[in-house]
Amino acid sequence: MQTLIDNARDFGRRPEEFARPAAGQSPEVLFITCSGARVVPALITGARPGRLFELRTRHTARPARPRTRRQCPVLIQLLRLRSYPCVERALARDRLTLRGWYYQVDTGAVRTHRPTTDTFESL
């Protein structure tokens, strides 16, 4: 815990870290991920403060096939997102792009879903 306290104190001594977010925010990305502590969207993407909206969700889907079990929730969430009328309209007007990424915690690799092949490939 002391390390977290020390880092929080040090953060306030680096005004460049929060000067831009204090002026306002206009992220172009909403990063939806599980609520697990091992997945840190800003760390994975290198996003600076104010550049990325994060939405944490509870992981509940448990498909039968072990090979795809961990990637299946990504596909389920994409389907759910597409079912919202506002998302459907934005997609139809090319104002929105949905991408499904899978982060492999044990290796640090990030894989993206390719709808044309229905596979997850390296970024």
Rosetta constraint file for C-alpha pairs under 8 A:
AtomPair CA 1 CA 5 HARMONIC 6.42 0.50
AtomPair CA 2 CA 6 HARMONIC 6.08 0.50
AtomPair CA 3 CA 7 HARMONIC 6.11 0.50
AtomPair CA 4 CA 8 HARMONIC 6.11 0.50
AtomPair CA 5 CA 9 HARMONIC 6.26 0.50
AtomPair CA 6 CA 10 HARMONIC 6.16 0.50
AtomPair CA 7 CA 11 HARMONIC 6.01 0.50
AtomPair CA 8 CA 12 HARMONIC 6.83 0.50
AtomPair CA 9 CA 13 HARMONIC 7.11 0.50
AtomPair CA 10 CA 14 HARMONIC 6.96 0.50
AtomPair CA 11 CA 15 HARMONIC 7.84 0.50
AtomPair CA 11 CA 17 HARMONIC 7.50 0.50
AtomPair CA 14 CA 18 HARMONIC 7.75 0.50
AtomPair CA 15 CA 19 HARMONIC 5.80 0.50
AtomPair CA 16 CA 20 HARMONIC 7.46 0.50
AtomPair CA 17 CA 48 HARMONIC 7.72 0.50
AtomPair CA 17 CA 49 HARMONIC 6.89 0.50
AtomPair CA 18 CA 22 HARMONIC 6.09 0.50
AtomPair CA 18 CA 49 HARMONIC 6.73 0.50
AtomPair CA 19 CA 23 HARMONIC 6.63 0.50
AtomPair CA 20 CA 24 HARMONIC 6.82 0.50
AtomPair CA 20 CA 25 HARMONIC 7.85 0.50
AtomPair CA 20 CA 49 HARMONIC 7.76 0.50
AtomPair CA 20 CA 50 HARMONIC 7.27 0.50
AtomPair CA 21 CA 25 HARMONIC 5.66 0.50
AtomPair CA 21 CA 49 HARMONIC 6.18 0.50
AtomPair CA 21 CA 50 HARMONIC 4.88 0.50
AtomPair CA 24 CA 50 HARMONIC 7.69 0.50
AtomPair CA 25 CA 50 HARMONIC 5.27 0.50
AtomPair CA 25 CA 51 HARMONIC 7.07 0.50
AtomPair CA 26 CA 50 HARMONIC 7.11 0.50
AtomPair CA 26 CA 51 HARMONIC 6.82 0.50
AtomPair CA 27 CA 50 HARMONIC 6.44 0.50
AtomPair CA 27 CA 51 HARMONIC 4.53 0.50
AtomPair CA 27 CA 52 HARMONIC 5.15 0.50
AtomPair CA 27 CA 53 HARMONIC 6.39 0.50
AtomPair CA 28 CA 51 HARMONIC 7.15 0.50
AtomPair CA 28 CA 52 HARMONIC 7.02 0.50
AtomPair CA 29 CA 51 HARMONIC 7.50 0.50
AtomPair CA 29 CA 52 HARMONIC 5.47 0.50
AtomPair CA 29 CA 53 HARMONIC 6.18 0.50
AtomPair CA 30 CA 52 HARMONIC 6.22 0.50
AtomPair CA 30 CA 53 HARMONIC 4.65 0.50
AtomPair CA 30 CA 54 HARMONIC 5.82 0.50
AtomPair CA 30 CA 55 HARMONIC 7.12 0.50
AtomPair CA 31 CA 41 HARMONIC 7.04 0.50
AtomPair CA 31 CA 52 HARMONIC 6.90 0.50
AtomPair CA 31 CA 53 HARMONIC 5.99 0.50
AtomPair CA 31 CA 54 HARMONIC 4.86 0.50
AtomPair CA 31 CA 55 HARMONIC 6.15 0.50
AtomPair CA 32 CA 54 HARMONIC 5.96 0.50
AtomPair CA 32 CA 55 HARMONIC 4.71 0.50
AtomPair CA 32 CA 56 HARMONIC 5.96 0.50
AtomPair CA 32 CA 57 HARMONIC 7.21 0.50
AtomPair CA 33 CA 39 HARMONIC 7.65 0.50
AtomPair CA 33 CA 41 HARMONIC 7.88 0.50
AtomPair CA 33 CA 54 HARMONIC 7.53 0.50
AtomPair CA 33 CA 55 HARMONIC 6.31 0.50
AtomPair CA 33 CA 56 HARMONIC 5.12 0.50
AtomPair CA 33 CA 57 HARMONIC 6.05 0.50
AtomPair CA 34 CA 39 HARMONIC 7.45 0.50
AtomPair CA 34 CA 56 HARMONIC 5.22 0.50
AtomPair CA 34 CA 57 HARMONIC 4.75 0.50
AtomPair CA 34 CA 58 HARMONIC 5.62 0.50
AtomPair CA 34 CA 59 HARMONIC 5.81 0.50
AtomPair CA 35 CA 39 HARMONIC 7.72 0.50
AtomPair CA 35 CA 56 HARMONIC 4.84 0.50
AtomPair CA 35 CA 57 HARMONIC 5.42 0.50
AtomPair CA 35 CA 58 HARMONIC 5.82 0.50
AtomPair CA 35 CA 59 HARMONIC 7.52 0.50
AtomPair CA 38 CA 105 HARMONIC 6.98 0.50
AtomPair CA 39 CA 44 HARMONIC 7.88 0.50
AtomPair CA 39 CA 103 HARMONIC 7.58 0.50
AtomPair CA 39 CA 105 HARMONIC 7.50 0.50
AtomPair CA 40 CA 44 HARMONIC 6.14 0.50
AtomPair CA 41 CA 45 HARMONIC 6.01 0.50
AtomPair CA 41 CA 47 HARMONIC 7.89 0.50
AtomPair CA 41 CA 54 HARMONIC 7.39 0.50
AtomPair CA 42 CA 46 HARMONIC 5.38 0.50
AtomPair CA 42 CA 47 HARMONIC 4.79 0.50
AtomPair CA 42 CA 48 HARMONIC 6.91 0.50
AtomPair CA 42 CA 52 HARMONIC 7.21 0.50
AtomPair CA 43 CA 47 HARMONIC 6.97 0.50
AtomPair CA 47 CA 51 HARMONIC 5.90 0.50
AtomPair CA 47 CA 52 HARMONIC 6.45 0.50
AtomPair CA 48 CA 52 HARMONIC 7.70 0.50
AtomPair CA 59 CA 73 HARMONIC 7.29 0.50
AtomPair CA 60 CA 73 HARMONIC 7.87 0.50
AtomPair CA 61 CA 72 HARMONIC 7.49 0.50
AtomPair CA 61 CA 73 HARMONIC 5.83 0.50
AtomPair CA 62 CA 69 HARMONIC 6.23 0.50
AtomPair CA 62 CA 70 HARMONIC 7.97 0.50
AtomPair CA 62 CA 72 HARMONIC 7.97 0.50
AtomPair CA 62 CA 73 HARMONIC 7.95 0.50
AtomPair CA 63 CA 68 HARMONIC 7.71 0.50
AtomPair CA 63 CA 69 HARMONIC 5.27 0.50
AtomPair CA 63 CA 72 HARMONIC 6.97 0.50
AtomPair CA 64 CA 69 HARMONIC 6.77 0.50
AtomPair CA 65 CA 69 HARMONIC 5.72 0.50
AtomPair CA 66 CA 70 HARMONIC 7.71 0.50
AtomPair CA 68 CA 72 HARMONIC 5.89 0.50
AtomPair CA 69 CA 73 HARMONIC 7.75 0.50
AtomPair CA 71 CA 75 HARMONIC 7.10 0.50
AtomPair CA 71 CA 102 HARMONIC 6.29 0.50
AtomPair CA 72 CA 76 HARMONIC 6.28 0.50
AtomPair CA 73 CA 77 HARMONIC 6.05 0.50
AtomPair CA 74 CA 78 HARMONIC 6.32 0.50
AtomPair CA 74 CA 100 HARMONIC 5.85 0.50
AtomPair CA 74 CA 101 HARMONIC 7.03 0.50
AtomPair CA 74 CA 102 HARMONIC 7.05 0.50
AtomPair CA 75 CA 79 HARMONIC 6.29 0.50
AtomPair CA 75 CA 100 HARMONIC 6.96 0.50
AtomPair CA 76 CA 80 HARMONIC 6.23 0.50
AtomPair CA 77 CA 81 HARMONIC 6.07 0.50
AtomPair CA 78 CA 82 HARMONIC 6.22 0.50
AtomPair CA 78 CA 98 HARMONIC 7.26 0.50
AtomPair CA 78 CA 99 HARMONIC 7.84 0.50
AtomPair CA 78 CA 100 HARMONIC 6.89 0.50
AtomPair CA 79 CA 83 HARMONIC 6.42 0.50
AtomPair CA 80 CA 84 HARMONIC 7.20 0.50
AtomPair CA 81 CA 87 HARMONIC 6.69 0.50
AtomPair CA 82 CA 87 HARMONIC 5.83 0.50
AtomPair CA 82 CA 88 HARMONIC 5.59 0.50
AtomPair CA 83 CA 87 HARMONIC 7.32 0.50
AtomPair CA 83 CA 88 HARMONIC 6.69 0.50
AtomPair CA 84 CA 88 HARMONIC 6.11 0.50
AtomPair CA 85 CA 89 HARMONIC 6.12 0.50
AtomPair CA 86 CA 90 HARMONIC 6.18 0.50
AtomPair CA 87 CA 91 HARMONIC 6.05 0.50
AtomPair CA 87 CA 96 HARMONIC 7.47 0.50
AtomPair CA 88 CA 92 HARMONIC 6.20 0.50
AtomPair CA 89 CA 93 HARMONIC 6.24 0.50
AtomPair CA 90 CA 94 HARMONIC 6.13 0.50
AtomPair CA 90 CA 95 HARMONIC 4.97 0.50
AtomPair CA 90 CA 96 HARMONIC 5.33 0.50
AtomPair CA 91 CA 95 HARMONIC 5.97 0.50
AtomPair CA 91 CA 96 HARMONIC 5.06 0.50
AtomPair CA 91 CA 97 HARMONIC 6.53 0.50
AtomPair CA 99 CA 112 HARMONIC 7.18 0.50
AtomPair CA 99 CA 113 HARMONIC 7.02 0.50
AtomPair CA 100 CA 112 HARMONIC 5.67 0.50
AtomPair CA 100 CA 113 HARMONIC 5.28 0.50
AtomPair CA 101 CA 110 HARMONIC 6.56 0.50
AtomPair CA 101 CA 111 HARMONIC 5.49 0.50
AtomPair CA 101 CA 112 HARMONIC 4.37 0.50
AtomPair CA 101 CA 113 HARMONIC 6.23 0.50
AtomPair CA 102 CA 110 HARMONIC 5.64 0.50
AtomPair CA 102 CA 111 HARMONIC 5.05 0.50
AtomPair CA 102 CA 112 HARMONIC 6.23 0.50
AtomPair CA 102 CA 113 HARMONIC 7.88 0.50
AtomPair CA 102 CA 120 HARMONIC 7.79 0.50
AtomPair CA 103 CA 108 HARMONIC 6.62 0.50
AtomPair CA 103 CA 109 HARMONIC 5.95 0.50
AtomPair CA 103 CA 110 HARMONIC 4.53 0.50
AtomPair CA 103 CA 111 HARMONIC 6.40 0.50
AtomPair CA 104 CA 108 HARMONIC 5.38 0.50
AtomPair CA 104 CA 109 HARMONIC 5.28 0.50
AtomPair CA 104 CA 110 HARMONIC 6.24 0.50
AtomPair CA 104 CA 111 HARMONIC 7.87 0.50
AtomPair CA 105 CA 109 HARMONIC 7.48 0.50
AtomPair CA 109 CA 122 HARMONIC 7.43 0.50
AtomPair CA 110 CA 122 HARMONIC 6.25 0.50
AtomPair CA 110 CA 123 HARMONIC 6.30 0.50
AtomPair CA 111 CA 120 HARMONIC 5.59 0.50
AtomPair CA 111 CA 121 HARMONIC 5.04 0.50
AtomPair CA 111 CA 122 HARMONIC 4.42 0.50
AtomPair CA 111 CA 123 HARMONIC 5.50 0.50
AtomPair CA 112 CA 120 HARMONIC 5.16 0.50
AtomPair CA 112 CA 121 HARMONIC 5.41 0.50
AtomPair CA 112 CA 122 HARMONIC 6.22 0.50
AtomPair CA 112 CA 123 HARMONIC 5.88 0.50
AtomPair CA 113 CA 118 HARMONIC 6.69 0.50
AtomPair CA 113 CA 119 HARMONIC 5.65 0.50
AtomPair CA 113 CA 120 HARMONIC 4.33 0.50
AtomPair CA 113 CA 121 HARMONIC 6.46 0.50
AtomPair CA 114 CA 118 HARMONIC 5.47 0.50
AtomPair CA 114 CA 119 HARMONIC 5.49 0.50
AtomPair CA 114 CA 120 HARMONIC 6.07 0.50
AtomPair CA 114 CA 121 HARMONIC 7.06 0.50
AtomPair CA 115 CA 119 HARMONIC 7.09 0.50
